[in-house]
Amino acid sequence: MKTSADVYVAACPSRVALELIASKWTLLILPALAEKKRMRNNELMRRIGGVSQKMLTQTLRDLERAGLVLRIDHKTVPPWVEYGLTPLGRSLSRTLTSLDRWVEKHQAELNGGAR
């Protein structure tokens, strides 16, 4: 059974990556992290808007496991944790910036098609 390159096959490894990348919050978190070298959790929440603490934490953990986000724990009291992009995350963020530009360019057409 072929599973390595066919995203239409449920067992395709790249399908899991696509599901993570296409997540609503991933599409907002990565560009937000690209704006600064590092961001704290509350700063990310303010920047993104509308994301719950639970969803932000879950998405950041998923992105960390995927090697896109780096979690920096300063081991202080009170806790001080920051997040930043890995080189892989920066690479993906540049791709998402291109996607964002495309959406901005075609916004009227996209909105007109949703009838």
KAZIMO-V392057 format. One record per pair of residues at least 4 apart in sequence whose ideal C-beta (glycine too) atoms are under 6 Angstrom apart, sorted by the first residue. I is the first residue (numbers start at 1). J is the second residue. D is the distance in Angstrom with one decimal. If there is no record, write none. Layout:
<<I J D> <I J D>>
//
This chain:
<<2 6 5.7> <3 9 5.4> <3 11 4.3> <3 12 5.4> <6 12 5.6> <7 12 5.2> <7 14 5.7> <7 15 5.2> <18 22 5.8> <20 62 5.9> <20 66 5.8> <21 26 5.9> <25 29 5.6> <25 51 5.8> <25 59 4.4> <28 48 4.9> <29 59 6.0> <30 93 4.7> <30 96 5.7> <31 93 5.9> <31 96 5.7> <32 47 4.7> <32 48 5.8> <33 39 5.9> <33 85 5.0> <34 93 4.1> <37 84 6.0> <38 82 4.1> <38 84 4.4> <39 43 4.6> <39 44 5.1> <39 83 5.7> <40 82 5.5> <45 56 5.9> <51 55 5.3> <51 56 4.8> <60 69 6.0> <63 68 4.5> <63 69 4.0> <64 69 4.9> <64 71 5.3> <67 86 5.8> <67 88 5.3> <68 88 5.7> <68 89 3.8> <69 83 5.6> <69 89 5.7> <70 84 5.0> <70 86 5.2> <71 83 5.9> <72 82 4.5> <73 81 5.1> <74 80 4.2> <76 80 4.7> <85 89 3.5> <85 90 4.8> <106 110 5.5>>
//
